[in-house]
Amino acid sequence: MLPSLKEWWDQPHRDLLSGLVVAFALIPEAIAFSGIAGVDPQVGLFGAFCLAVTASIVGGRIAMILLAKDWVQQIPMATLVGVMLMVAASTANWSSLREIRRAPKSDTSVMVLTLLITLITHNLAIGVLSGVALAAILFSRKVAKVIAVTHHDSPLPSGGRERRYAVVGQLFFVSVTYFKAGFDLHDHPERVVIDLHEAHLWDQSCVAALDQVIRRYRSAGSVVDVCGLNPASADLFERIGASAAAA
């Protein structure tokens, strides 16, 4: 026992990585089986936790298999195959195949990718991870399009013109293109105000895009003011070193 503890202490990252992988794989599995059983997801998560603790105490799945092998050997293989087929048939949502044309293309693409990767690799975990990655990418693209940049002009006492841009939405690396497209960088009024009361800055890409817009207007002689930054966005804006002066 002492040599095994010494080996773990010398290289603990292996067990920590294994624990994280199992945890991330177990959480969606527990929630999915809770939905199949028709119980609250918290019940599935609590049951998974209890099973993991029990398995770690009694020796894991190997010990469970060795203890139950005498009973398992008495079950015909055809019976086990039949049980697995019935479980798969009863848990599959066959009606989704009929509604695949009416379903959103993003949901359909995630389902098809998960199925194909699982069939090719014969590994459900890889298929699920591929589907989750694609779903995250498609979701970020959807969120990126939910951004609006509107403007209106008003006269200044000096006889010039002030243009106020109002930005609404979440600004991050995917939405930068839509954000910059909302500014007319070829029109240079005397004063430009960028109102970010209803926006949030999430990463360096959006700060760089905002800084680029500010520099373009200032290089053309416009006075640029940025207002409405919330505390988190203002902190990110200052730390990255953007050139705008937040009002």
N, C-alpha and C positions, 0 to 999 in steps of 0.2 A: 504493500500500500504506500509506503514512504517513497519508493522510487517513482511511482506514478504521480504522487503529489509533487515531487521535485520536478518531474518532467512538465507538469502543468504549470508550475510556477515559472519555469524557464521560458515557456512558450504559451502564455495564456491567450494570445490573440486567436489561436486556432479554435479553441473551445468557445470564445466569445463570438467569433464569426459564425460558427455552427449554430450557436444559440440564437443569434439574430436571424439567420436564414430560416430556421425552424419556426421562430416566432412570427415572422412575416408571412410564412406559408400557412401557419396554423390559424391565424386570425381570419382571413377570408374563408378558409375551409369551415371553421366553426360557425361563422355567420351564415354561410350557404346551407349547411346541414340544419341549422336552426330554422331557416326559412322552409326547407323541405319538410321538417317535422311540424311546422306550424307553431313554434314556440318563440318566445322573446329571444332576440340575439344575445342578450346578457346571459341567458341560460346556457347557450352554446359556448360562450367564452369562458364562463365559470367551469363548465364541464371539461373543456379542453385544458384549463389550468390544473384542475384536479387530476386529470389523467396524466399530464406531464409530470406533476409532483410524484404521483404514485409510481409511474414508470421509472423515474430517476431513483426511487428508494428501493424498489424490488429488482431492479436490474435492466430496465428497458424492455424493448420489444423482443429481444433475443430470449430473455428469461420467460416472457409470456408465451412465446412460441414453444420453448422447450417444455414448459409445464403443461401446455395444452396439446402437445403432439399426439398423445395416446388417444384423446377424444377426436382430434381432427382426422387422424388416420382412418377412423371408422366411418367417416362421411365419404360417400362416393364422389369422384371428381365431377361426374355429370350433374350431381345435385348442386355442387358449388357453382359450376358454370351456369346452371339454370337460375340459381338465386341471383347471381351477378347480372344476368341478362334481364331478369324481371325488375331488379332495382333500377337498372339503367333505363328500361322502357317506361317505368312508372314515374321516374323523376324528370325525364325529358319533356320539354314543353313543345310538343309537336305542332301546336297551333301557330307557333312563331314562324314555321316554314311557310304556312299559307299567307302570312302577313308580311313576308320579307320585302315585297315590293312597296308596301305602304310604310314600312319602317324607315327611320332616318338612315341616310347612306353611311353616316359615321358608325351607328350601331351595327349595321350589317357588315361593314368592313372589319370591325373589331371581332365580330363573331366568326367571320370567314377566316381571318388571319389566325385566330386562336385554334380553330379546327385544323387548318392546314399545317401549322407548326407542330401541333400535337401528333398528327398522323405521320409527318415526315421524321420527327425526332423520337417518336414513341415515348415522349416525356411530357406529361400534363403540366408539370411545373413550368417548363420552358414555354409551353403554349400560353399559359395564363400570364406569365410575365411579359410575353410579347404583346398580348392583348391589352394588358394594363398600360404598357409603354405607348402603344398606338392611341389608346383612349386619352391618355394624358396630353399627347401632342394635338389631337383633334380638339380637345377641350380648350387648350391654350389658344388655338386659332379662333375658336368661337368667341372666347372672352376678348381677344384682341380686337375683334370687329365691333364690340360693344363699346365704342368710344366715339365721342362727337366733339368737334371743334367748330364753334360758331363765332361770328364776329359782327360788330356793328360800329359804324363811324359816328363821330360827334365833333362839332366845331370847337376850336380852342379860342380863347380871348385874343390870342396873338394873330389870329387869322389862319392858323394852320389847321391840321386835322388830327384827331386822336382815334386810333382803332383799338378796340378792346376785344380780345379773344377769350372766350369762355371754353375751358376744357372740361369735359365730363367723361369719367371712366378710369380704368386701371391702366397705368403706363408701365410696361415692361418690354422685354426684348422683342416680343412678337408684335406688339402694337405700335412700335416706333414708326413703321412705315405709314400707318394710318394717321398717326399724330402729326408727322411732318407734312403730310399731304393737305392738312387743314389750314396751313399758313400760305398766304400769298407773298412769297419772298421777293417778288419783282415789283411790288407796290410798297413804297417807303413813305408812310405818313410821318408827321413830325414827332408823334408820340405813340408808342405801342405799349399796351397793358395786357399781360397774360394772366388771366384769372384761373387759379387752380384750386378754388374752394371745393369743387366737387370731383377732384382727381387725386390720385395717389401715386407716388413714385416708388417703384419696387426694386430697381436694379440700376447698374451703372449705364446700361444702354440707353435708358430713357433720360437719364441725367445728361448724358453726352448729346442726345438729340435736342434736348431743351437748350443746352449750352450752344449748340450749333445754330439754332434758330436765333438766339439772342445775339450772337456774334455777327450773323448776317445782317440783321437790322441795324446794329450799332455801326458796322462798317459802312453802311449807307447813310449814316448821319441821323438815324432815328434814336430818340430817347426811349429806352426799354425798361419797364418795371414789371416785376413778377410779384403777385400777391396771392394770398390764400393757401400757402403751403402749410399742411398740418405738421405737428412736431416731428413725426417720424420722417416725413419727406424732407423737411427743412434740414434735419440732422444729416440725412444721406446727401443732400445737395451740398452742404457745407463740407462734409468730410471728403467728398470726391474732388472738391475744389472747382466747382463751376464758377463762371464769371458773373452770374446774375446777382443782383442785390435784391433779396427777397424783402417785400414790403409787408 
